[in-house]
Amino acid sequence: MAKRIILFLILNSIVLISLFAQDQRMSDANIAYLNGDYQTAIRLYEALIADGVQDANVYFNLGNAYYEAGQPGFALVNYRRAQQIAPRDEQINANITLIRAIRVDFQGSESYWLDSLAMSTYTILTLQELGLIALIIWGIFFIALSCRFWGYQWLNRWLILIGVFALMLIPLFGGRYYADKHRPPAVITALSAPVRSGPSESYLVMYELFSAAEVRVLDIKNSWVRITEPNGREGWIPRTAITLIHE
């Protein structure tokens, strides 16, 4: 029994030391940011993330540091990663809107309906929250349906309403999941990226995208990525020119 208690205390001490170290690095990163030492702040925030810290504040602060360092592409990547964790945070969404307003490339709404459906939920719910709500509503629907068969006639009206809501959640969750997993969002993080007609430098340059332009990845071939823009334009760019939102 004594050995178990000692082991428990040791494990708790390790956890507390680890949390203290994380808090200290977060504090050091914040101080570096406030002092205008943005590169040090970036390094410290990224070290926290590399150690497994998944916190909206860390990503948000990292985005701010990148923005102040003149790297809007990486700023947008980290704001959008923060949005995945805290989709209803007003500051995060405001900074995303700011980057989209000042970037070189004008990009309108998503033209592909599945991407548009996914985008409509980004500032409302995380994918996990959306999935949980869908699971709960479908559970309620099947419970109500079972009760209806047992003679609870008064459930008819509620059954229709719940059924309609449950059906609406299928394209919302399914569209979001498919778009994020099979057409993953990414951001141009290079200063500029020539978009070519094929996956090598021998192909024609059709146009150019600049830092903070948002795209979706359709295919990867060696060191080249086929991307599509919100307006539907497609082309190939070097893999090193973009950063995926979903790590």
WOMODA-V424619 format. One record per backbone hydrogen bond with DSSP energy under -0.5 kcal/mol. NH is the residue of the N-H (numbers start at 1). CO is the residue of the C=O. Records with the same first field share a line. If there is no record, write none. Layout:
NH=CO  CO
This chain:
5=1
6=2
7=3
8=4
9=5
10=6
11=7
12=8
13=9
14=10
15=11
16=12
17=13
18=14
19=15
20=16
21=17
22=18
23=19
24=20
25=21
26=22
27=23
28=24
29=25
30=26
31=27
32=28
33=29
34=30
35=31
36=33
37=32
38=36
41=37
42=38
43=39
44=40
45=41
46=42
47=43
48=44
49=45
50=46
51=47
52=49
53=48
54=52
55=53
59=55
60=56
61=57
62=58
63=59
64=60
65=61
66=62
67=63
68=64
69=65
70=67
71=66
75=71
76=72
77=73
78=74
79=75
80=76
81=77
82=78
83=79
84=80
85=81  82
86=82
89=86
93=89
94=90
95=91
96=92
97=93
98=94
99=95
100=96
101=97
102=98
103=99
104=211
107=105
111=230
116=112
117=113
118=114
119=115
120=116
121=118
122=118  119
124=121
125=121
130=126
131=127
132=128
133=129
134=130
135=131
136=132
137=133
138=134
139=135
140=136
141=137
142=138
143=139
144=140
145=141
146=142
147=143
148=144
149=145
150=146
151=148
152=147
153=151
155=152
156=153
159=155
160=156
161=157
162=158
163=159
164=160
165=161
166=162
167=163
168=164
169=165
170=166  167
171=167
172=168
173=169
174=170
175=171
176=172
177=173
178=174
179=175
180=176
181=177
182=178
183=178  179
186=215
187=243
188=213
189=187  241
190=241
193=209
195=207
196=194  236
197=204
200=198
203=200
206=195  204
207=195
209=193
211=191
212=188
213=210
215=186
216=228
217=184
218=226
219=226
221=224
224=221
225=237
226=219
227=225  235
228=216
229=233
230=214
232=229
235=227
236=196
237=225
239=223
241=238
242=239
243=187
245=185
246=185
247=245
